Amino acid sequence: MRKTAFLTLGALLLISGSMSAQENEEVRYNQYGVAVDRKELHTEARNNILVMESKDQSYKLWMDNRVQVDGASFWGAKSDFDRIGNGVSTRRVRFAIKAQITKDWYGEVDMDMADGVFELKDAIIEYDGLKNVELKMGNFKEDFSMERTTTSRYLQFIERPMVTQALAPSRHLGFQAAYLRDHFRASIGTFFQAIEGAEAAENVQNNNKDFGRSQGYSITSKIGWMPYNQERTMGVYLAGKGSYRTPKTDEAASDYGGMRFSTRNSTSINRKKYIDTDVIPNVHHQWLYGIESAGYYKGMKYQTEWINTHVAVPGEGYDFGGYYAQVGFLLLGGQQHFNVAEGEFTSIAPGKKWGDIELGLRYDYLDLNDRNIYGGSGQNYTAGLTFYFGNSVKMVLNYMRSINDRYANGKGKLIVGHDAAGKPTADFTKVTEPKGKGGIKYNTLAVRFEINF
């Protein structure tokens, strides 16, 4: 009897120990001693992007990294004009982690370390729990220009057109709501200062600390329409957009209350900003508005934008603007793809197993001259070839002819013509060349090697 009791007690202890061990194996604790929820993840590479996902697909974590190495050579400017240095650079060295925490919540952190300089890009909290609605907060691109919001991974040319660089807003800290249903999309958001790096952060802090200045704000909205959105081989897109903007404190304290518009002609390797208004003081607000359109049929596509701005100052105002138009042709039978939810082109489907080749042509124009502001105007003619090697590697070749007017002198520092004595001058009032002959004109040959993983 005693032996049986001991056996029974031993069995109970073994079962209890087994259950305790099983429970201990199933429970995990964080560094604060709190039990945490657990999900088993499946890991795989999807188009060479590392993805970790739970079995029920409620959780997904993935990497989005990018390296772009550029080189450029310049020629064709008059020999007594400012020299343009050839060179190479790391245009982007991006490291990003993105996560779908639940089916309703998404988060993202994206940073850049090009040429050894750290810069925060995206820092996003997103809620998708409402039908057809996306709520987003953090640091991200304002939904204004389709070329600006297109990720650099899918840009058709090495650099964006001048009007986009000079006028279209990029990343700012803010809140945005977007609505998408069938072939209709709309968004509206409120944005504040730019978070670009140490200099912008210091400007915001100094303006607050020393002068008690508010950060300023912008309200940006877009409405887009895309019929045939269910078609995989063809589509058309049309959108209108607008933004009301006040001066912000991410500018230097001495420039507060002003706005400046400037851009480079070609690649980031040529650091000269010929077209530059300098700081326009005493700005009350800015109206930014435009239209955009895109379309595709099989391997062909087009994309165009017109953007204009009115800068309101006491008693007067200034109007600047520009546009671009570009086309692309996949030469080996590939298919163009358009992201209806974001209103922009995305990755192609290559026509061959190894990849595809795309021919691109673009014309872009920008005018920053109005009344007594002579920021200059310019135009670019660009031809490009993009070689796609699978889903993750590509090489881009661009040839560009840049033509600037005599007012595009980089705030009075860059030579734009010759005076009556035949000497080179940066003063457009002294240029003696016939009208339309002043200003620098030059050629650019640029190459980019890119890998995405």
C-alpha angles and dihedrals in degrees: 000000000000090000091052091049091051090050091049092048091048092051091050091050091050092049091046091048091048092050091047091050091049091049091049090051091052098046122074129182132208125229089277094057095252120136111246136206114256132210127180109230131212115212126207143143114252110193085338093306114125109237129181114191137172119240093250090047091235091122129041132169123184143167125238109189129163139184121192120182115189135192129183140181125196132201143148101068118125111274095240094051123093111295119242115216121226117223154135132249145167098256094187134006102177130183118184137168119198128186139186096206094183132346087274104039129064131178135187140182119188128176138174130215102178113162089000096295117125119223130169113231118171125010105169139176112185133183120199101170096114118080112260090352131111120193116194135179135173132052114334144122118294112243097245115101120038091210092050095049093046107104115247086241089073103033112136094215132033093256134022118253119274097252090056094048094046103039113014113091118238129190121350135159109261154099128276138182121199131188125201127180128157106312097344128090132173137171140183129184145169117223137186134183128349118253102206106137146302095315096054091045091051091049092053092048094046093048089051098041100042102031107018091234122169116236098244125230146227132211113206129182139172135185120197136182128197121178118193089035090150092058115100098197102042142027146155127212132192129175142169124208142184140180134191110205137183127195114279135213096236085090122085114282091245090056097047114136092028137096130212129197122195143142145176121247101226134355130355089250090074098066095186114114101202093171108062133140093195114219113327104209131217097024113174096187145326129231113207120186143154151138132249136192138184139172143171142194117190105304097353127086143167132198131183140169137185116198128181134174136198115205110201118212128165111293096354145030143210130232123205131169152140146175145214138206125196138174133195135198126193103215101198103052101276127151126241116226129206124199104223094188093057100029097234143096118271137183120331128233103237119231096221132047091247095044140268145268124238126200114206134188127186141175120192134178135187130184120191096167120110134142107322095347113096106183092149135240132242146174134208132203110200134185121183144180120202120194112202114201104191118305101312112037130061142160122211127199119191132182115192134184111201123196120184131182126239092265093061094093101133096252092319097309104099128071115251104168148325131292129225090280091054094250121137113257139185091203107098091198090065097047110120099187113113116271110284093023099084125087132060121293121187146150130243131199111189136175133193131194114197138182126183123196 
